[in-house]
Amino acid sequence: MKLKYSIIISLVCSLVFSQNKDFVPGKQWKDNDGVHINAHGGGMLFIDGTYYWYGEYKTAGRAGNTALEGISCYTSKDLYNWHNEGIVLRVEENPASEIAKGCIMERPKVVFNKKTAKYVMWFHLELKGQGYNAASAAVAVSDTPNGPFKFKKSYRPNKGVWPINFKDEFKTASIDESKLKSWTPEWLTAVKNGMLIRRDFEKGQMSRDMTVYVDDNEKAYLIHSSEDNLTLHISELTADYLDFTQKWTTVAPAGHNEAPAVFKQDGVYYMITSGCTGWDPNEARSFKSKSIWGPWQSLGNPCIGKDAELTFYSQSTYIFPVQGKKDQFIFMADRWKPESPIEGSYVWLPITIRNGKPVLKWLEKWDLNAFREKR
Ligand code: GAL
């Protein structure tokens, strides 16, 4: 009887609420139950005709990152209307667990591994009570896209290995770096010359804001803010996507980039990032490269129009292709609300390449037909 009622209620809800026909960036976005979508810092996966949106699941009444309950998943066929699949990886009650309640899980990205037929989730993990000091990448696995995901372990990538673009002379300090004052030109040069890579060589490199990119040849990469968020690292994943091959490189040393999101069009890799101002919005940056290993060319702010200098009050999290359409990519970003994280909203915009550069133009409201206009 109970089951019957819940089926009827859910049917009525979907009839009443599943009416989204467009994207309305920055506004409340209701799921099929009429509840604002709770999948912050998210990522997207497309499997067998269904989009899976994974994100940070926050609870009401708690601020900042203490609001975290786990990683949520939503499904959709059309990208406008979303069904809540629930929490697919939950923080654990066991205080000894690496994902004990009180830990910080951010920016989950799920990819499908064709060889193992497993769904692999990577996310940024900070251990309970340690602020942002752990700076680890964590991995969880599931047999199905809607979970449950089983936590495997967390890593500081690339212990004891130099990046492939590291000069031999950077392997030891050439000056006394201990006396350098942070943010002076000398200090920034020392960072560019590997000061922080050397500092973390034994314990592994930091991994905070991150994304995962799977290339056409199925090779996958973790792209993460490292070195106290000063430099991005690209770390190749093993064939099962569960570990690192130890092949890695740096992007924009001392450039202070966060929130990386990557896509590829016509053989060129593009990356959008943000600056580092915590939950506050800042000006986005963009890069391109002919190889994932660089060199990455800096292209400046991809946003145009009003509030372009603040990424339309949002911060990048992921870029994904619209299925079955050529060169149609959607830029996903978060408009954070740290005082009430559950109310944080989503800014999705079409991203296009104009004169060899990615461009993001603000739209109050749009649908997938927007890609047809000559931009
Ligand atoms: C942002 C970062 C978010 C979160 C936040 C915490 O810069 O992109 O993912 O870590 O800082 O202050």
Boltz pocket constraint, residues with backbone or C-beta under 6 A from the ligand:
constraints:
  - pocket:
      binder: B
      contacts: [[A, 41], [A, 106], [A, 107], [A, 209], [A, 258], [A, 259], [A, 275], [A, 276], [A, 277], [A, 278], [A, 279], [A, 315]]
      max_distance: 6.0
